[in-house]
């Protein structure tokens, strides 16, 4: 009787081992290249204090060990929180990429960024550097400032993360004609940056 149970135990152990080997061969980590999630809400915090909340209808996570990338093909909504846990600014875009290794997010296509003064930045591309807590762009930008009653336009911007301080690299003169502005916007749309 003991011999019978010993033989059954060995067969059971061997069959479990073989099944796990088969599973490991079938689900090889190298074969899993993409994860997909819907109705995503990502929270970034520092010392248990929420700094940023990212909301998106879809997330595609490209699983490259050397350079994992999160892609938001159907748009992104980002809320930036101040030290009192209030939304200080927010950003919307129709497309985004997050390079985990570089700690950078690139947002593209109809990018709109509001700050706490209700100033609005519009452009076709922004780069958000998470480490430096800066945003920048080399594209055409338009900033509407209701409190000052003016609109600033130009190419390129460098700003802090909550968009309370910014510098436009090449401002347009206030005398620039509407046709030239339209041409500038059109050329930005027709000549997207590499990676589009």
N, C-alpha and C positions, 0 to 999 in steps of 0.2 A: 504494500500500500504506500509506504514511504517513497519507494522508487517511482511509483506512478505519479505522485504529487511533485516530485523533483523534476521529472520529465516534463510535466505540464507547465511548471514554473519556468523552466528553461525555454520551452517553446513560446510561452506568453512573452517573456522578456525579449527574446530574439525577434518576435513579430513586432513588438512595440518599437524596438530599436530600428528595424527596417522601415517601418512606417514613418518615423521621424526623419530618417535619412532621405526618404522619398520627398517628404514635405519640404525639407531644407533645400533639396535640389530643385523642386518646382518653384519655390518662392525664394529664389536667389536674390539677394539684396541688389545686385547689379541690374537685375531685370526691372526692378521697381524704380521707374524714373520720374513719375508724376503722381502727386496726390491732389485730389480735388475736394473742395469744401464749398458749401453754399450758406448764405445768410451769416456771414462771418463778422465777428466783433473781436478785434485784437486790442488789448490794453497794455500800454507801456508805462511802467512806473519806476520811480527812483525812491528808495527807502520807504516803500509801501505807500507812496504818494502818487496818485495817478497823474501822469504828465500828458499823455496822448491817448486818444481812442480812435481806432481805425474801423470803419464800418464799410462793408462791401457785399454785394449780392453773390460774388463768386471769387474764390481764391484758388489759383493753380500753383502748387508748390513743386518746383523743379528740383529734384533730389540729386544734386551733384555734390559729392563730398567736398570738393575743392572750392566750389562756388555756388552754394544753394541760392535760388532766386524765387521770390514770391511774386506772382503775376496776378494783377487784378484786371482782367480783360473787359469787365462790364462796369467799370467805374469804381470810385472810391470817395468816401466822405470822411474827413479827418477833423477831430475836435482837439484843440490845444487848451490845456487847463492851466490856470494861474496857481499861485501858491495857496489860494483860498478855495481851491477845487471848483472854481467857476470857469466856464468856457470863455477864454479870452479871445480866441480867434478860431476860424475854421476854414477848411479848404475842400473844394469839390473838383473832380476831374473825371473824364470819361475813361481814362486808362492809367495804370500805374505799374511800376516795377520796383521791387525792393531787393537790393543786393545785400544779403545778410553779412557777408564777409567785409564789405566796405562800409556798412552801416549807412547806406544811402538809399533814398527813395526818389525815383524820377516819375513825375506825373506829367501827362500829356493830354492834349486835345480838350479844348474848352476849359482851361484851368481858371478857376475863380477862387480868390483868397480874401477873406474879410478879417479885419482886426477889430479890437474892442471899440475903436472910434467909428466903426462902420465904414472905414476906408476900404475900397475894393481894388484889388489887383487882378487884372485879366491878362492872360498870355496863353501861348500854346505849349509851353514847357517850363517846368520848374524842377530844380534839383534840391532836395532837402537832405542836408548832411546832419545825421542824427548825432554824431560825435561832437561836431563843432556847434550844433544847434543854430545852423544858418540855412537860409534858402538863397538860391541864386538862379540866374538864367542869362543866356546870351540872346534870347529871342526878343521880338517886339513885345513891349509891355505898356499897359495903360493903367494908370492909377487914378481913381475917382475919389476926391476928398470932399464930402458934403460940408464939413465944418468950415473949410476954407472956400468952398464954392468953386473949386477948380478941378481940372483934369491934367495930369502930367503924362506925357508919352515919351518913349524912347526905346533904345535897344540896350538890353542887359540890365540886370538888377542884382544887388547884394543886400540882404536884409537879415535881421535877427529872426529867430524861430516864430515869435508871435507877431511879426510884421508891425512892430511899433516904431522901429527905426529902419530906414532903408536909404539906399543911394542908387539912382539910375545912372548907368555908366555913360550913355550918350543920349542926352535929352534932345527932343525936337524943339525948334523955335516955336513960339506961340503964333508966328505968322505962317506956319506951314499950312498949305492948302489941303482941303478935304480929300481931293483926288490923290495926293501923295500918301495920305494916311491909308486910303483904301488900297493903293498899290503895295504899301508896306505890309499890310495885313495879308493881302493875297499872296505875295511872294513868300511869306512865312508859311502859309498853308501849302503852297506848291513845292517848297523846298524844305521838307521836314529834316530834322537832324538824323544822323545815322542811328539805326536801330528801330526806326518806325516801320 
